[in-house]
């Protein structure tokens, strides 16, 4: 009975965290709260036009990242709450392996969401921005203004 009492809050927390990861971070009507469409301190201010937008892929190979390690720890802790004796050990190992797999997949998914935006400035200069965000609402041909803080806005 005590195993169920200890496992239920852990599983509820895991379920809540999993569902919160599925929620959109940006929705219709939120653009008024976040007027810049991109931001980078590495850009020079001025007017320009978006020339290209390309996805940036990270070649991470088969290396073990922070997501896999964190997933293994969380999965092992949750698995350790189940059973006694050899069953507890097996649940801990299975939880750690499953958590590592899920953490690795989530880390790969977040790494592939970067965009390289090429901007041709009015003076002929060319600037590039790596955006970590899928909310970027720019298209090639959009005329933009980069302010002194590095915020990019369409005009």
C-alpha positions as CSV (number, residue, x, y, z in Angstrom):
1,X,0.0,0.0,0.0
2,X,2.8,2.4,0.8
3,X,4.3,1.8,-2.7
4,X,1.1,3.1,-4.3
5,X,1.1,6.1,-2.0
6,X,4.6,7.0,-3.0
7,X,4.2,6.2,-6.7
8,X,1.0,8.1,-7.3
9,X,2.4,11.7,-6.7
10,X,5.5,10.9,-8.8
11,X,3.4,9.6,-11.7
12,X,1.0,12.6,-11.4
13,X,4.0,15.0,-11.6
14,X,5.4,13.1,-14.5
15,X,2.1,13.3,-16.3
16,X,1.7,17.0,-15.6
17,X,5.2,17.7,-16.9
18,X,4.6,15.7,-20.0
19,X,1.4,17.4,-20.9
20,X,2.8,20.9,-20.2
21,X,5.6,20.1,-22.7
22,X,2.9,19.6,-25.4
23,X,1.3,23.1,-24.9
24,X,2.0,25.6,-27.6
25,X,4.3,28.4,-26.5
26,X,2.8,30.8,-28.9
27,X,-0.8,31.2,-30.1
28,X,-3.1,33.6,-32.1
29,X,-3.4,37.0,-30.5
30,X,-0.1,36.8,-28.6
31,X,1.8,38.9,-31.1
32,X,0.7,42.0,-29.3
33,X,2.6,40.9,-26.2
34,X,5.8,40.1,-28.2
35,X,6.0,42.7,-31.0
36,X,9.6,41.9,-32.2
37,X,9.6,38.9,-34.6
38,X,13.3,38.1,-33.8
39,X,16.0,39.4,-31.6
40,X,19.8,39.3,-31.6
41,X,22.4,41.7,-30.1
42,X,24.8,40.7,-32.9
43,X,23.0,42.6,-35.6
44,X,23.7,46.2,-36.7
45,X,20.7,48.5,-36.7
46,X,19.0,49.7,-39.9
47,X,16.5,48.8,-42.6
48,X,16.7,45.7,-44.8
49,X,14.9,42.8,-46.4
50,X,14.8,39.1,-45.6
51,X,16.6,37.3,-48.3
52,X,16.5,33.7,-47.0
53,X,15.3,31.5,-44.2
54,X,16.9,28.1,-43.8
55,X,16.5,25.4,-41.1
56,X,19.8,24.7,-39.2
57,X,20.5,21.1,-38.4
58,X,22.8,20.1,-35.7
59,X,24.9,17.0,-36.3
60,X,25.2,15.7,-32.8
61,X,26.0,12.2,-33.8
62,X,25.3,9.6,-31.2
63,X,26.7,11.6,-28.2
64,X,24.9,11.5,-24.9
65,X,23.6,14.9,-24.0
66,X,22.0,16.6,-21.0
67,X,18.5,15.5,-22.0
68,X,19.5,11.8,-21.9
69,X,21.2,12.2,-18.5
70,X,18.4,14.1,-17.0
71,X,15.9,11.7,-18.4
72,X,17.8,8.7,-16.9
73,X,17.9,10.3,-13.5
74,X,14.2,11.1,-13.5
75,X,13.3,7.8,-14.9
76,X,15.5,6.0,-12.4
77,X,14.0,7.9,-9.5
78,X,10.4,7.1,-10.6
79,X,11.2,3.5,-11.3
80,X,12.8,3.1,-7.9
81,X,9.4,3.9,-6.3
82,X,8.0,0.6,-7.7
83,X,8.3,-2.8,-6.1
84,X,10.7,-4.4,-3.6
85,X,13.9,-6.4,-3.9
86,X,14.9,-7.5,-7.4
87,X,11.6,-6.0,-8.8
88,X,12.7,-2.6,-7.5
89,X,16.1,-3.0,-9.1
90,X,14.5,-4.0,-12.4
91,X,12.0,-1.1,-12.3
92,X,14.8,1.4,-11.5
93,X,16.9,0.1,-14.5
94,X,13.9,0.1,-16.8
95,X,12.9,3.6,-15.7
96,X,16.4,4.9,-16.2
97,X,16.6,3.4,-19.7
98,X,13.2,4.7,-20.7
99,X,13.9,8.2,-19.2
100,X,17.2,8.4,-21.1
101,X,15.6,7.5,-24.4
102,X,12.8,10.0,-23.9
103,X,15.2,12.7,-22.8
104,X,17.5,12.1,-25.8
105,X,14.5,12.3,-28.2
106,X,13.3,15.6,-26.6
107,X,16.8,17.0,-26.9
108,X,17.1,16.1,-30.6
109,X,13.7,17.7,-31.2
110,X,14.6,21.0,-29.6
111,X,17.9,21.2,-31.4
112,X,16.4,21.0,-34.9
113,X,14.2,24.1,-34.4
114,X,16.7,26.7,-35.3
115,X,16.5,28.9,-38.3
116,X,19.2,30.9,-40.2
117,X,17.8,34.2,-41.5
118,X,19.7,36.1,-44.1
119,X,19.1,39.8,-44.2
120,X,20.2,42.2,-47.0
121,X,20.5,45.7,-45.6
122,X,19.7,48.9,-47.5
123,X,23.4,49.8,-47.6
124,X,24.2,46.5,-49.4
125,X,25.6,44.7,-46.3
126,X,24.5,41.2,-45.5
127,X,23.7,40.0,-42.0
128,X,22.7,36.6,-40.7
129,X,20.7,35.6,-37.6
130,X,20.4,32.2,-36.0
131,X,16.9,32.1,-34.4
132,X,16.2,29.6,-31.7
133,X,12.5,29.9,-32.1
134,X,9.9,28.4,-34.4
135,X,7.6,31.4,-33.7
136,X,9.6,33.6,-36.2
137,X,6.9,35.1,-38.5
138,X,9.2,36.2,-41.3
139,X,9.2,35.3,-44.9
140,X,11.7,36.0,-47.7
141,X,10.9,39.4,-49.1
142,X,9.7,40.9,-45.9
143,X,11.0,44.4,-45.3
144,X,12.3,44.8,-41.7
145,X,13.8,47.2,-39.3
146,X,16.5,46.3,-36.8
147,X,16.5,48.7,-33.8
148,X,19.5,49.4,-31.6
149,X,18.5,46.7,-29.1
150,X,18.6,44.1,-31.9
151,X,14.9,43.6,-32.2
152,X,13.7,42.9,-35.7
153,X,10.3,44.2,-36.7
154,X,8.5,44.2,-40.1
155,X,7.4,47.5,-41.6
